[in-house]
Amino acid sequence: MTDNIIGTADTDHVLAAQKALVNAFFDLHLKGIPQEILMGGALPYREALIIN
């Protein structure tokens, strides 16, 4: 029953995706460093969806 709440994605993969996307967000918005992962490039995490 908890699979519906938590999901079945691989934990290591989810954490890697979160880390990459959060780091890219802050690098872009706080440091002004363009981030391909956020600019419509190929997103290496197909589970994630970038919404503008």
N, C-alpha and C positions, 0 to 999 in steps of 0.2 A: 504494500500500500504506500509506503514512503517513496517509492520510485516516482510516483506521480507528482510528489511535492519537490523532491530533490533532483530528480532526473537520473539519467543513466550515462551521462557523458563521463569520459575518463577524467578524473580529478586533476592529474598532472597537466593534461592538455588544457583544461579550463583555466587553471591557475596561470599557465604560460600565456594564454590569450589575454587574460585580464591584466597581467603585468605589462605585456607589450602595448596594449591599447591605452592603459592609464599612463604609462611612461610617455608614449607618443603624444597624448593629449597635453600633458604638462610641458613637455619639451616645446610643443607648438605654441601654446598659449602663454607660457611664462618666460620661455627663453627665446621665442621667435624663430625656432629652428623648424623649417618645413619638414613634414613627416609624410612620406609616400603612403604609408599604411592608412592615413586618414584622408588622403587627397584623391581617392578614387582609384588608386592602384589596386593591384591584385591583393586581396585580403587573404592572408595565409590561414585564416580561421574561418572556415565556411559556416560555422555555427553562429558567428557574429554578423550583425548587420549594422552598417553605418548609416544613420539617418541624419540628413542635413536639415 
